[in-house]
Structures are given as C-alpha cells and as structure tokens.
C-alpha cells in the first residue's frame, strides 16, 4: 500500500541520516509515539505533518512519496 511504502521510505531515510525517531518527531513538532506509528504505517500522516517530517529529515517529497 501507499502508506506502507511511505512508512518504509521514512524509516530508511531516517536511518540513513542517523537520526532517532525522537529527533525527527521533535523537529516535526509531533510526538515520538505519533511519528513511530506513521513510520510503522499504522496511521496516515496529514500532508502538513508529512511535509514537516520530510523537511526535518532534510529530504525532498520525492524521496519519500511513491508517486
């Protein structure tokens, strides 16, 4: 699914940047728990949240989104 692809891309990107889930969550102004659920594909992030997460990873949307 799209959610699972985004989740996998976020996880791989975060690990490649040597960041913890907490670091990403803090930069994106969301809770670590919420970020962890997004990264596991359990919840779908809003566009606004996804934008903040991608920016906090220093990435582009094309690095994460499968479309």
C-alpha positions, 0 to 999 in steps of 0.5 A, a space after each residue: 500500500 501507499 502508506 506502507 511504502 511511505 512508512 518504509 521510505 521514512 524509516 530508511 531515510 531516517 536511518 540513513 541520516 542517523 537520526 532517532 525517531 525522537 529527533 525527527 518527531 521533535 523537529 516535526 513538532 509531533 510526538 515520538 509515539 505519533 511519528 513511530 506509528 506513521 513510520 510503522 504505517 499504522 496511521 496516515 500522516 496529514 500532508 502538513 505533518 508529512 511535509 514537516 517530517 520530510 523537511 526535518 529529515 532534510 529530504 525532498 517529497 520525492 524521496 519519500 512519496 511513491 508517486 
